[in-house]
């Protein structure tokens, strides 16, 4: 197996593992939410009315946070689901970070640049 094939296999292995973890977390979060085991921040009964509103009105009436403010609400079932979504979003980033040491210098530099772009996008500064 040449270097490219080993790198591809490593990346695919990490993708597979992380997707399984994120799926498991999302399943548990969903079950906690729909079972009512965790209280919702926005009552489920209010959602049909709120979903019809423009975003600004939805945020105002539901008192929902914007940006990274949702992290403070993960104790609520509806916001715990966002943890699972965030995990799915991190899969490529973590897989790239694992792959960088296995790549030749130029490819590693390109992968590192991609990681920096992803981190900048996640920061909320742009």
MDTraj code that builds the backbone (N, CA, C; nanometers):
import mdtraj as md
import numpy as np

residues = "UNK UNK UNK UNK UNK UNK UNK UNK UNK UNK UNK UNK UNK UNK UNK UNK UNK UNK UNK UNK UNK UNK UNK UNK UNK UNK UNK UNK UNK UNK UNK UNK UNK UNK UNK UNK UNK UNK UNK UNK UNK UNK UNK UNK UNK UNK UNK UNK UNK UNK UNK UNK UNK UNK UNK UNK UNK UNK UNK UNK UNK UNK UNK UNK UNK UNK UNK UNK UNK UNK UNK UNK UNK UNK UNK UNK UNK UNK UNK UNK UNK UNK UNK UNK UNK UNK UNK UNK UNK UNK UNK UNK UNK UNK UNK UNK UNK UNK UNK UNK UNK UNK UNK UNK UNK UNK UNK UNK UNK UNK UNK UNK UNK UNK UNK UNK UNK UNK UNK UNK UNK UNK UNK UNK UNK UNK".split()
xyz = np.array([
    [0.0863, -0.1173, 0.0000],
    [0.0000, 0.0000, 0.0000],
    [0.0911, 0.1239, 0.0000],
    [0.0686, 0.2132, -0.0952],
    [0.1519, 0.3335, -0.1027],
    [0.1007, 0.4401, -0.0046],
    [0.1746, 0.5505, 0.0044],
    [0.1431, 0.6565, 0.1007],
    [0.0027, 0.7123, 0.0808],
    [-0.0367, 0.7351, -0.0439],
    [-0.1703, 0.7896, -0.0700],
    [-0.2790, 0.6942, -0.0217],
    [-0.2599, 0.5658, -0.0473],
    [-0.3593, 0.4672, -0.0044],
    [-0.3651, 0.4574, 0.1482],
    [-0.2491, 0.4642, 0.2137],
    [-0.2472, 0.4599, 0.3603],
    [-0.3166, 0.5835, 0.4183],
    [-0.2900, 0.6984, 0.3588],
    [-0.3544, 0.8221, 0.4053],
    [-0.5050, 0.8152, 0.3839],
    [-0.5478, 0.7656, 0.2699],
    [-0.6908, 0.7518, 0.2426],
    [-0.7560, 0.6553, 0.3405],
    [-0.6882, 0.5443, 0.3687],
    [-0.7424, 0.4458, 0.4625],
    [-0.7516, 0.5040, 0.6034],
    [-0.6505, 0.5790, 0.6454],
    [-0.6513, 0.6419, 0.7763],
    [-0.7664, 0.7416, 0.7876],
    [-0.7815, 0.8243, 0.6850],
    [-0.8893, 0.9240, 0.6834],
    [-1.0259, 0.8551, 0.6855],
    [-1.0419, 0.7531, 0.6036],
    [-1.1694, 0.6815, 0.5979],
    [-1.1999, 0.6129, 0.7307],
    [-1.0978, 0.5576, 0.7951],
    [-1.1167, 0.4914, 0.9241],
    [-1.1645, 0.5913, 1.0293],
    [-1.1011, 0.7075, 1.0336],
    [-1.1422, 0.8098, 1.1289],
    [-1.2814, 0.8630, 1.0974],
    [-1.3101, 0.8843, 0.9703],
    [-1.4455, 0.9278, 0.9330],
    [-1.5492, 0.8270, 0.9811],
    [-1.5229, 0.6996, 0.9558],
    [-1.6168, 0.5942, 0.9944],
    [-1.6395, 0.5928, 1.1452],
    [-1.5322, 0.5963, 1.2210],
    [-1.5446, 0.5936, 1.3670],
    [-1.6197, 0.7153, 1.4197],
    [-1.5837, 0.8322, 1.3704],
    [-1.6457, 0.9541, 1.4203],
    [-1.7925, 0.9658, 1.3803],
    [-1.8267, 0.9183, 1.2616],
    [-1.9679, 0.9187, 1.2209],
    [-2.0490, 0.8277, 1.3114],
    [-1.9936, 0.7129, 1.3449],
    [-2.0646, 0.6211, 1.4354],
    [-2.0854, 0.6839, 1.5731],
    [-1.9827, 0.7510, 1.6229],
    [-1.9944, 0.8180, 1.7532],
    [-2.0988, 0.9287, 1.7463],
    [-2.0910, 1.0141, 1.6446],
    [-2.1859, 1.1245, 1.6313],
    [-2.3288, 1.0729, 1.6132],
    [-2.3443, 0.9650, 1.5365],
    [-2.4782, 0.9077, 1.5192],
    [-2.5319, 0.8568, 1.6520],
    [-2.4482, 0.7896, 1.7300],
    [-2.4912, 0.7383, 1.8600],
    [-2.5326, 0.8512, 1.9534],
    [-2.4520, 0.9563, 1.9562],
    [-2.4856, 1.0728, 2.0398],
    [-2.6165, 1.1362, 1.9932],
    [-2.6345, 1.1466, 1.8615],
    [-2.7577, 1.2075, 1.8106],
    [-2.8797, 1.1214, 1.8432],
    [-2.8639, 0.9911, 1.8380],
    [-2.9749, 0.9014, 1.8716],
    [-3.0128, 0.9148, 2.0189],
    [-2.9140, 0.9161, 2.1070],
    [-2.9408, 0.9320, 2.2498],
    [-3.0050, 1.0680, 2.2770],
    [-2.9519, 1.1731, 2.2146],
    [-3.0080, 1.3071, 2.2337],
    [-3.1530, 1.3125, 2.1863],
    [-3.1798, 1.2524, 2.0722],
    [-3.3165, 1.2513, 2.0203],
    [-3.4097, 1.1760, 2.1145],
    [-3.3652, 1.0614, 2.1633],
    [-3.4488, 0.9827, 2.2544],
    [-3.4761, 1.0585, 2.3850],
    [-3.3754, 1.1277, 2.4360],
    [-3.3955, 1.2078, 2.5566],
    [-3.4941, 1.3219, 2.5313],
    [-3.4882, 1.3783, 2.4105],
    [-3.5773, 1.4892, 2.3750],
    [-3.7212, 1.4414, 2.3570],
    [-3.7418, 1.3412, 2.2733],
    [-3.8796, 1.2988, 2.2442],
    [-3.9446, 1.2260, 2.3608],
    [-3.8636, 1.1641, 2.4469],
    [-3.9213, 1.0950, 2.5626],
    [-3.9636, 1.1926, 2.6725],
    [-3.9127, 1.3145, 2.6654],
    [-3.9421, 1.4119, 2.7688],
    [-3.8535, 1.3959, 2.8915],
    [-3.7516, 1.3102, 2.8824],
    [-3.6606, 1.2900, 2.9952],
    [-3.5871, 1.4187, 3.0305],
    [-3.5628, 1.5012, 2.9298],
    [-3.5042, 1.6331, 2.9529],
    [-3.6062, 1.7386, 2.9126],
    [-3.6235, 1.8366, 2.9975],
    [-3.7159, 1.9454, 2.9674],
    [-3.6674, 2.0242, 2.8458],
    [-3.7615, 2.0664, 2.7624],
    [-3.7287, 2.1476, 2.6454],
    [-3.7201, 2.2941, 2.6843],
    [-3.6318, 2.3654, 2.6192],
    [-3.6223, 2.5101, 2.6411],
    [-3.7426, 2.5782, 2.5763],
    [-3.7703, 2.5424, 2.4521],
    [-3.8886, 2.5919, 2.3812],
    [-3.9911, 2.4785, 2.3856],
    [-4.1061, 2.5000, 2.4468],
    [-4.2053, 2.3926, 2.4560],
    [-4.2445, 2.3389, 2.3180],
    [-4.2517, 2.2089, 2.3088],
    [-4.2866, 2.1437, 2.1829],
    [-4.4204, 2.1943, 2.1291],
    [-4.5138, 2.2211, 2.2169],
    [-4.6461, 2.2683, 2.1742],
    [-4.6404, 2.4075, 2.1112],
    [-4.5376, 2.4853, 2.1427],
    [-4.5260, 2.6207, 2.0877],
    [-4.4578, 2.6236, 1.9518],
    [-4.3916, 2.5158, 1.9145],
    [-4.3130, 2.5168, 1.7908],
    [-4.3929, 2.5427, 1.6634],
    [-4.5097, 2.4802, 1.6433],
    [-4.5813, 2.5072, 1.5179],
    [-4.6091, 2.6562, 1.4953],
    [-4.6441, 2.7269, 1.6010],
    [-4.6695, 2.8705, 1.5872],
    [-4.5392, 2.9476, 1.5659],
    [-4.4357, 2.9121, 1.6400],
    [-4.3077, 2.9829, 1.6312],
    [-4.2387, 2.9615, 1.4974],
    [-4.2494, 2.8433, 1.4412],
    [-4.1805, 2.8122, 1.3155],
    [-4.2308, 2.8978, 1.1991],
    [-4.3501, 2.9503, 1.2115],
    [-4.4061, 3.0322, 1.1029],
    [-4.3534, 3.1750, 1.1041],
    [-4.2890, 3.2129, 1.2107],
    [-4.2436, 3.3516, 1.2274],
    [-4.1121, 3.3777, 1.1550],
    [-4.0880, 3.5015, 1.1172],
    [-3.9540, 3.5386, 1.0698],
    [-3.8535, 3.5161, 1.1835],
    [-3.7281, 3.4975, 1.1473],
    [-3.6263, 3.4620, 1.2452],
    [-3.6204, 3.5581, 1.3636],
    [-3.6205, 3.6876, 1.3373],
    [-3.6094, 3.7847, 1.4464],
    [-3.7235, 3.7688, 1.5464],
    [-3.8445, 3.7478, 1.4957],
    [-3.9597, 3.7295, 1.5848],
    [-3.9516, 3.5959, 1.6585],
    [-3.9059, 3.4926, 1.5895],
    [-3.8883, 3.3618, 1.6544],
    [-3.7909, 3.3744, 1.7716],
    [-3.6769, 3.4373, 1.7470],
    [-3.5765, 3.4526, 1.8516],
    [-3.6302, 3.5333, 1.9696],
    [-3.7057, 3.6377, 1.9391],
    [-3.7609, 3.7221, 2.0450],
    [-3.8632, 3.6462, 2.1288],
    [-3.9583, 3.5818, 2.0633],
    [-4.0664, 3.5135, 2.1365],
    [-4.0184, 3.3894, 2.2109],
    [-3.9207, 3.3201, 2.1542],
    [-3.8723, 3.1987, 2.2198],
    [-3.7579, 3.2270, 2.3168],
    [-3.7063, 3.3493, 2.3129],
    [-3.5900, 3.3882, 2.3950],
    [-3.4718, 3.2958, 2.3670],
    [-3.4598, 3.2570, 2.2407],
    [-3.3509, 3.1677, 2.2000],
    [-3.2233, 3.2469, 2.1761],
    [-3.1108, 3.1881, 2.2142],
    [-2.9833, 3.2570, 2.1927],
    [-2.9373, 3.2462, 2.0478],
    [-2.8442, 3.3307, 2.0111],
    [-2.7819, 3.3226, 1.8795],
    [-2.6342, 3.2909, 1.8988],
    [-2.5673, 3.2619, 1.7899],
    [-2.4250, 3.2302, 1.7969],
    [-2.3990, 3.1079, 1.8835],
    [-2.2949, 3.1173, 1.9641],
    [-2.2564, 3.0056, 2.0505],
    [-2.3356, 3.0028, 2.1808],
    [-2.4356, 3.0873, 2.1943],
    [-2.5155, 3.0928, 2.3162],
    [-2.5903, 2.9648, 2.3472],
    [-2.6119, 2.8810, 2.2479],
    [-2.6849, 2.7560, 2.2684],
    [-2.6110, 2.6608, 2.3628],
    [-2.4801, 2.6751, 2.3740],
    [-2.4024, 2.5827, 2.4564],
    [-2.4482, 2.5874, 2.6025],
    [-2.4876, 2.7041, 2.6491],
    [-2.5347, 2.7175, 2.7877],
    [-2.6668, 2.6449, 2.8110],
    [-2.7348, 2.6043, 2.7038],
    [-2.8674, 2.5430, 2.7169],
    [-2.8681, 2.3927, 2.6880],
    [-2.7527, 2.3283, 2.6854],
    [-2.7499, 2.1859, 2.6478],
    [-2.8171, 2.0954, 2.7506],
    [-2.8498, 2.1491, 2.8663],
    [-2.9242, 2.0684, 2.9640],
    [-3.0698, 2.0488, 2.9219],
    [-3.1134, 2.1243, 2.8219],
    [-3.2490, 2.1113, 2.7674],
    [-3.2468, 2.0162, 2.6481],
    [-3.3486, 1.9333, 2.6364],
    [-3.3532, 1.8333, 2.5313],
    [-3.3423, 1.8881, 2.3905],
    [-3.4075, 2.0011, 2.3646],
    [-3.4031, 2.0561, 2.2291],
    [-3.2646, 2.1093, 2.1948],
    [-3.1912, 2.1601, 2.2906],
    [-3.0573, 2.2114, 2.2625],
    [-2.9507, 2.1037, 2.2712],
    [-2.9777, 1.9955, 2.3414],
    [-2.8834, 1.8834, 2.3442],
    [-2.8658, 1.8264, 2.2039],
    [-2.9705, 1.8307, 2.1241],
    [-2.9607, 1.7827, 1.9857],
    [-2.8573, 1.8607, 1.9053],
    [-2.8340, 1.9861, 1.9407],
    [-2.7338, 2.0651, 1.8695],
    [-2.5921, 2.0143, 1.8950],
    [-2.5712, 1.9480, 2.0079],
    [-2.4406, 1.8871, 2.0347],
    [-2.4113, 1.7820, 1.9281],
    [-2.5100, 1.7023, 1.8972],
    [-2.4919, 1.5993, 1.7943],
    [-2.4638, 1.6615, 1.6583],
    [-2.5338, 1.7673, 1.6259],
    [-2.5095, 1.8359, 1.4993],
    [-2.3683, 1.8930, 1.4970],
    [-2.3263, 1.9510, 1.6086],
    [-2.1903, 2.0049, 1.6173],
    [-2.0870, 1.8938, 1.6013],
    [-2.1144, 1.7768, 1.6575],
    [-2.0214, 1.6646, 1.6409],
    [-2.0092, 1.6249, 1.4943],
    [-2.1206, 1.6196, 1.4237],
    [-2.1145, 1.5891, 1.2804],
    [-2.0322, 1.6938, 1.2064],
    [-2.0469, 1.8185, 1.2461],
    [-1.9714, 1.9256, 1.1804],
    [-1.8215, 1.9159, 1.2092],
    [-1.7850, 1.8573, 1.3205],
    [-1.6436, 1.8459, 1.3582],
    [-1.5723, 1.7256, 1.2979],
    [-1.6461, 1.6357, 1.2373],
    [-1.5869, 1.5113, 1.1874],
    [-1.4742, 1.5374, 1.0886],
    [-1.4953, 1.6209, 0.9908],
    [-1.3922, 1.6477, 0.8905],
    [-1.2718, 1.7140, 0.9561],
    [-1.2961, 1.8089, 1.0436],
    [-1.1871, 1.8783, 1.1118],
    [-1.0992, 1.7811, 1.1907],
    [-1.1601, 1.6962, 1.2709],
    [-1.0841, 1.6011, 1.3526],
    [-1.0123, 1.4999, 1.2639],
    [-1.0775, 1.4549, 1.1586],
    [-1.0143, 1.3597, 1.0668],
    [-0.8933, 1.4214, 0.9979],
    [-0.9058, 1.5470, 0.9582],
    [-0.7920, 1.6175, 0.8981],
    [-0.6774, 1.6309, 0.9976],
    [-0.7092, 1.6666, 1.1216],
    [-0.6055, 1.6810, 1.2231],
    [-0.5309, 1.5489, 1.2433],
    [-0.6010, 1.4388, 1.2410],
    [-0.5384, 1.3075, 1.2563],
    [-0.4524, 1.2734, 1.1355],
    [-0.4942, 1.3181, 1.0194],
    [-0.4277, 1.2843, 0.8932],
    [-0.3000, 1.3655, 0.8699],
    [-0.2934, 1.4872, 0.9188],
    [-0.1817, 1.5779, 0.8895],
    [-0.0447, 1.5141, 0.9146],
    [-0.0222, 1.4487, 1.0303],
    [0.1114, 1.3920, 1.0537],
    [0.1501, 1.2812, 0.9550],
    [0.0532, 1.2192, 0.8912],
    [0.0811, 1.1089, 0.7992],
    [0.1061, 1.1563, 0.6557],
    [0.0919, 1.2849, 0.6303],
    [0.1041, 1.3378, 0.4941],
    [0.2433, 1.3938, 0.4679],
    [0.2833, 1.3943, 0.3404],
    [0.4061, 1.4659, 0.3033],
    [0.3881, 1.6158, 0.3313],
    [0.4979, 1.6891, 0.3404],
    [0.4955, 1.8292, 0.3840],
    [0.3964, 1.9174, 0.3097],
    [0.3983, 1.9139, 0.1775],
    [0.3095, 2.0026, 0.1016],
    [0.1634, 1.9681, 0.1273],
    [0.1304, 1.8412, 0.1227],
    [-0.0079, 1.8002, 0.1489],
    [-0.0472, 1.8312, 0.2933],
    [0.0452, 1.8128, 0.3864],
    [0.0176, 1.8446, 0.5265],
    [-0.0082, 1.9937, 0.5431],
    [0.0672, 2.0767, 0.4727],
    [0.0475, 2.2212, 0.4803],
    [-0.0898, 2.2599, 0.4257],
    [-0.1299, 2.1962, 0.3169],
    [-0.2623, 2.2249, 0.2586],
    [-0.3724, 2.1801, 0.3550],
    [-0.3571, 2.0612, 0.4132],
    [-0.4566, 2.0122, 0.5096],
    [-0.4614, 2.1028, 0.6320],
    [-0.3460, 2.1500, 0.6791],
    [-0.3420, 2.2415, 0.7937],
    [-0.4116, 2.3731, 0.7599],
    [-0.3924, 2.4210, 0.6380],
    [-0.4605, 2.5440, 0.5947],
    [-0.6115, 2.5228, 0.5930],
    [-0.6559, 2.4064, 0.5493],
    [-0.7993, 2.3771, 0.5492],
    [-0.8540, 2.3736, 0.6918],
    [-0.7763, 2.3180, 0.7836],
    [-0.8176, 2.3155, 0.9240],
    [-0.8308, 2.4582, 0.9766],
    [-0.7363, 2.5435, 0.9427],
    [-0.7432, 2.6831, 0.9873],
    [-0.8665, 2.7538, 0.9312],
    [-0.8985, 2.7276, 0.8055],
    [-1.0189, 2.7876, 0.7452],
    [-1.1439, 2.7387, 0.8177],
    [-1.1496, 2.6093, 0.8473],
    [-1.2651, 2.5547, 0.9195],
    [-1.2765, 2.6165, 1.0593],
    [-1.1641, 2.6300, 1.1274],
    [-1.1660, 2.6918, 1.2606],
    [-1.2099, 2.8378, 1.2541],
    [-1.1634, 2.9091, 1.1529],
    [-1.2043, 3.0488, 1.1363],
    [-1.3545, 3.0579, 1.1090],
    [-1.4047, 2.9683, 1.0283],
    [-1.5487, 2.9685, 0.9984],
    [-1.6306, 2.9365, 1.1233],
    [-1.5816, 2.8458, 1.2052],
    [-1.6535, 2.8071, 1.3268],
    [-1.6465, 2.9147, 1.4345],
    [-1.5496, 2.9994, 1.4278],
    [-1.5285, 3.0980, 1.5337],
    [-1.6421, 3.1983, 1.5448],
    [-1.7125, 3.2195, 1.4361],
    [-1.8188, 3.3181, 1.4362],
    [-1.7709, 3.4597, 1.4107],
    [-1.6436, 3.4749, 1.3806],
    [-1.5894, 3.6078, 1.3546],
    [-1.6271, 3.6597, 1.2161],
    [-1.6640, 3.5705, 1.1269],
    [-1.6929, 3.6106, 0.9887],
    [-1.8395, 3.5980, 0.9575],
])
top = md.Topology()
chain = top.add_chain()
for i, resn in enumerate(residues, 1):
    res = top.add_residue(resn, chain, resSeq=i)
    for name in ("N", "CA", "C"):
        top.add_atom(name, md.element.get_by_symbol(name[0]), res)
traj = md.Trajectory(xyz[None], top)
